[in-house]
Amino acid sequence: MTNPDLILVGEGFSPWTEKARWALDHHRLRYRYEEYTPLVSEPWLRIRANRPSGVISVPFLFDGDGLALGDSFAITREADRRGDEPALVPTDLLDEITTWNERSERLMRAGRAQILARTEESKEVQIESLPPHLPRAIRGVLAPTVRIATAYLRKKYAVKPVTDEELDAELGPIRAAISDDPTRPLLGRFTLADIAIATALQAVRPHTSEPPGLLPAQREAWARPELAARWEDVLAWRDAMLERRSAS
Ligand SMILES: N[C@@H](CCC(=O)N[C@@H](CS)C(=O)NCC(=O)O)C(=O)O
């Protein structure tokens, strides 16, 4: 059953948001998407989620009936409950999917460390981080304020830099899982493991067009060209997963 009252709040550049969108799209659930701006959007999110204190992050899924889920794994399980397509977290694969999801979290967190550092260095990325409905000239003037948000996010997520070599260790198991067939789902059938890893590979090199909310300077800021050169087969697998997504 589709529910037109579903609302997904997220960040267009974020792999966590992309993961939740993919899960909802897999089950062909209808939802309205709302863009979130760190700090600025937080008070309204807290009111809607009835979470006055504690850490709160996006993606967040709401329905008109009191459902408020603030985690991409939980959103996927809700999509499984509401949708009719094959489950993304089948119970027989729960442990394996959890392990792949944890690996995807480490990759995404490495990406966050890099994008925060690059945002602090680049005025163009700062401009892209501001709400797009503001005129570009205004965003240019406001660009330095983005550092308030990056400092806040650094503290909130205890961000620390991750080296290419540390990421090599995360990428090896992906190569091992797909080696004999570059279009093979990681666990033999398509699950959240594939969605989580395919979206997290944005931290190695973003796909040319996904996620659509990732703007040009941000796209460049995520990329790690030297690392990517060592993992072209893994990135080709990611591209095949995304093609499968757009074809379905
Ligand atoms: N475990 C969460 C993590 C989500 C997460 O880290 N979200 C970050 C990146 S999109 C966020 O909300 N950043 C903005 C903020 O904290 O204000 C999930 O899987 O949904």
Ligand as a Chemical Component Dictionary entry (heavy atoms), coordinates in Angstrom:
data_LIG
# 
_chem_comp.id                   LIG 
_chem_comp.type                 NON-POLYMER 
_chem_comp.pdbx_formal_charge   0 
_chem_comp.three_letter_code    LIG 
# 
loop_
_chem_comp_atom.comp_id 
_chem_comp_atom.atom_id 
_chem_comp_atom.alt_atom_id 
_chem_comp_atom.type_symbol 
_chem_comp_atom.charge 
_chem_comp_atom.model_Cartn_x 
_chem_comp_atom.model_Cartn_y 
_chem_comp_atom.model_Cartn_z 
_chem_comp_atom.pdbx_ordinal 
LIG N1  N1  N 0 22.413 6.508  11.772 1  
LIG C1  C1  C 0 21.805 7.646  11.114 2  
LIG C2  C2  C 0 22.866 8.669  10.780 3  
LIG C3  C3  C 0 22.346 9.849  10.011 4  
LIG C4  C4  C 0 23.331 11.000 9.955  5  
LIG O1  O1  O 0 24.500 10.899 10.371 6  
LIG N2  N2  N 0 22.847 12.152 9.455  7  
LIG C5  C5  C 0 23.668 13.318 9.330  8  
LIG C6  C6  C 0 24.172 13.428 7.917  9  
LIG S1  S1  S 0 22.859 13.480 6.758  10 
LIG C7  C7  C 0 22.891 14.584 9.700  11 
LIG O2  O2  O 0 21.730 14.518 10.038 12 
LIG N3  N3  N 0 23.542 15.758 9.604  13 
LIG C8  C8  C 0 22.897 17.021 9.855  14 
LIG C9  C9  C 0 22.774 17.371 11.308 15 
LIG O3  O3  O 0 23.202 16.583 12.181 16 
LIG O4  O4  O 0 22.255 18.455 11.577 17 
LIG C10 C10 C 0 21.079 7.105  9.876  18 
LIG O5  O5  O 0 21.495 6.062  9.363  19 
LIG O6  O6  O 0 20.091 7.696  9.446  20 
# 
loop_
_chem_comp_bond.comp_id 
_chem_comp_bond.atom_id_1 
_chem_comp_bond.atom_id_2 
_chem_comp_bond.value_order 
_chem_comp_bond.pdbx_ordinal 
LIG N1  C1  SING 1  
LIG C1  C2  SING 2  
LIG C1  C10 SING 3  
LIG C2  C3  SING 4  
LIG C3  C4  SING 5  
LIG C4  O1  DOUB 6  
LIG C4  N2  SING 7  
LIG N2  C5  SING 8  
LIG C5  C6  SING 9  
LIG C5  C7  SING 10 
LIG C6  S1  SING 11 
LIG C7  O2  DOUB 12 
LIG C7  N3  SING 13 
LIG N3  C8  SING 14 
LIG C8  C9  SING 15 
LIG C9  O3  DOUB 16 
LIG C9  O4  SING 17 
LIG C10 O5  DOUB 18 
LIG C10 O6  SING 19 
# 
